[in-house]
Amino acid sequence: MEFIGKDKIKALMNPGVISRQLLSPGNSSSKRVTITEVHLEPGASQPRHIHDASEQTWYAVQGKGKLLLADNAEQEFSAGDVVRFEDKDVHGLLNDGDTEFVYISVTAPPIDFGYAYKESKN
C-alpha cells in the first residue's frame, strides 16, 4: 500500500489554472498512472498540446467548457462527461463557462507535468 497525505500533493499553476498532482512521479512510485485534479477559472485555458507516449482520460467534475482539438476543432465538455485521448492526440481545454471548471485526469504511463507550469507549491 502507498498512502499519499495531502502535504505530499503539489499544486502546479499557470494563470487561471491549478493542477493538483494527486498521484505523480513526485509523490508516488507508481509506474502506471498520474492522477491530476485540474481547476480552471472562467476564461482560462490549457492550450492545444500532445503527449508523445501517454494517453489521458479526463472526467469532468464541475462546470462546462470546450475541448480544443486538432485542426481547430472544438467540442462541448461538461460535468459528467468523460473523454479519452490516445498518445499524440491534440487536446486542450477552454473554460468558456461562468464558473470554475474542474476535471480529473488519468495519464498512463505517468508524466511529471512540472515542465508545463510556471509555478508550484505544496
NORPEUR-V578122 format. One record per run of one state. SS is the DSSP state (@ for helix, = for strand, . for the rest). FROM is the first residue (numbers start at 0). TO is the last residue. If there is no record, write none. Layout:
ss:SS from:FROM to:TO
ss:SS from:FROM to:TO
This chain:
ss:. from:0 to:4
ss:@ from:5 to:7
ss:. from:8 to:8
ss:= from:9 to:13
ss:. from:14 to:15
ss:= from:16 to:22
ss:. from:23 to:32
ss:= from:33 to:39
ss:. from:40 to:43
ss:= from:44 to:48
ss:. from:49 to:53
ss:= from:54 to:61
ss:. from:62 to:62
ss:= from:63 to:67
ss:. from:68 to:68
ss:@ from:69 to:71
ss:. from:72 to:72
ss:= from:73 to:77
ss:. from:78 to:80
ss:= from:81 to:84
ss:. from:85 to:89
ss:= from:90 to:93
ss:. from:94 to:99
ss:= from:100 to:107
ss:. from:108 to:111
ss:@ from:112 to:115
ss:. from:116 to:117
ss:= from:118 to:120
ss:. from:121 to:121
